[in-house]
Amino acid sequence: MVDGIRIATLCGEIDHDGRDIPREALLPTGEPVLPVVAGMSGVTFMDSSALDVLLRASRQISRAQGRLRIAAPAPSVRRVPAPTGADTVIGCHPTLADALNAWHQERTIEDGRPDSPGRPSSIVRSWCPGAGRRR
């Protein structure tokens, strides 16, 4: 976690069969809903089920006055949201640092006061299964 932003690192293939695990990484059961940056550099495949998970999480986070941002997706993953327009709802950034900086800039504009990134704590949610299921 960095300054109240949950960092969720997602890896492997995210499809219909495994969609509950990344959902739990983004919105852990029994924990407060926080802004989330989903690090996706390790995601090798994503289908419409994964997009549904991201959009539902984004809506829930938005209702709690937060935002979901995607950091460092591979080009093949970055193309999935574009045809649906989901890329206009969920911010996509080339690096984790860029995603965090975007959040701080947005908060500065909303609050009208300067904001600076803090130091990360040791709490990072990860979803990185072993080898993918696709053949």
PyMOL commands that set and color helices and strands:
alter all, ss='L'
color gray80, all
select helices_A, chain A and resi 16-18+20-26+48-63+75-78+82-84+86-88+96-111
alter helices_A, ss='H'
color red, helices_A
select strands_A, chain A and resi 6-14+36-46+68-71+91-93+125-127
alter strands_A, ss='S'
color yellow, strands_A
deselect
rebuild
show_as cartoon
